[in-house]
Every structure is written in structure tokens, then in C-alpha cells.
Amino acid sequence: MRSLILWTLLLFATEALATETRLVVRARARDGKFVGTSMGGVQVVLRDARTGQVLTQGVTAGSTGNTQTLMKQPQVRGAPLADEASAKYTATVDLSEPTLVTVEVSGPLAQRQALATSTTQLWLLPGKHVEGDGLILELPGFVVDVVTPSAQEFIKLPSDKKLTVPLRANLVLMCGCSTEPKGLWDSNRYELLASVKHNGKPLSQVPLKFAGKTSTYEAALSVQQSGVYEVTVTAFDPATGNSGVDSTTFVVEQ
């Protein structure tokens, strides 16, 4: 009985000594800006690195940040990258001792075909807040979204068996930042390719070209047989290593 009382007192004492500690977490697209509300944000999870217990979790919200600060002006040591509107999640935990935490970000949540996860660890000290820019984790990659043909679309094969199926895809960075030739994110250096399978067997590869609309690219697929077609669109930037993938299927009927 005495040991139980002592344990209870110790527990209450530990809880009483716990101090609120804040950590600002942000996710930034590689070669881009912050991942914010416009892309559904990213899921943030903080865990005790020793036990695996989830300490807190939430979703980043806010803007993609200042383009001039993030993408154009030279980065000066100590100068802030984020402003008040820049997307973040403020994790608040009660700590009674220094704690090694694992921080995981996953997103963008509005484009789950492109979802990626980045993880790091750091020590949090009771009452020692990490705010301002906070902890910035990088998410590499592109968001590729095939919009035409739509999934499982059925298309009639003409009697002369000459069919051209338009292919259209949207390409942005993980932050939603737009792409176009000679733009801030110059698609002239990107490699966009559609790989086509017919009834599960490789058929052809077709490059996608800028469609005249921001972040939109297109190609024409030549089809001469009925069957199920699977189209996988890939994007790659050899300068940054960013890559992205999306796919769709369509069915050609006699």
C-alpha cells in the first residue's frame, strides 16, 4: 500500500513538473515553397522516439510562402524563410525531461497519388520552444495528375481502326507551384513521358508537350486494337531529382 501511495505521488509530481513546449513544423517542396492549405497541407506526427508513443499530430495550414524570399533572393544565414502566413503546424507537448522525438510529415494530402513522407529526429527540451521558421522538412517530387482519358473510360474503335486518343496531364511541384516553359519552374528541362501498355504488355512510349495552358501537358496516343490500355505518365527533373508518377486506364471496344 505504501509503495502504491509513493508511486501515485511520484506520478503527480512528474505531471506537475511537465512544461508546455512548442515546436513549429513546416514542409517545403524540393526546389519549391511550403506545402499549405492549397494542397491540403501535410500530416504531421510527433512520436516519442524511445517508446513510439504519439505525442501530438495535426495538419499544416497556411500559404505557400513568399516567392521572392524562397525562390529568388539569395539565402542569408539566419534570415527567416517563413512569414506569418506561411503554412505550419504548431505541435504543443508537455515535457518533464529532455525528449528525443521523431517528426514525420506526409503529403500533399489533396493529391494522394503523389504523397511522400519525410522523417527526422530532434531533442526537445522542456519549455524551450522551437518557433519562427521552426523545423522544415523537405518533400521531394512532382504531383502528376492524369486528367484525360478519365479512369476506365470506354472508347469506340472506328471501322478503319484508326483511333487517336488525347492524353492530358497536369504537372506541379509538391507545393502546387505551377510549371511552364521558361517559367520560374521551367518545364523545358523536365522529361515527361507516357508509357503505354495494351492488355498488360508494353506497347509504346510517347513524350508529352506543353499544351499552352499553365501546368498542362499533352500527347496523342495512336490506337489500332481493342482491349485494355494502361497509361503511366512520369515526370523527371534531372537538375533536382524531382520525379512524379500517375496512371490511368481506358478500354477500346470494337
Helices and strands as residue ranges (DSSP letters): H 2-17, E 19-29, G 37-39, E 43-48, E 54-59, H 67-67, I 68-72, E 89-95, E 99-107, G 112-114, E 116-124, E 130-139, E 142-148, E 153-156, E 163-173, G 187-189, E 191-198, E 201-207, E 209-210, E 216-223, E 227-236, E 243-253
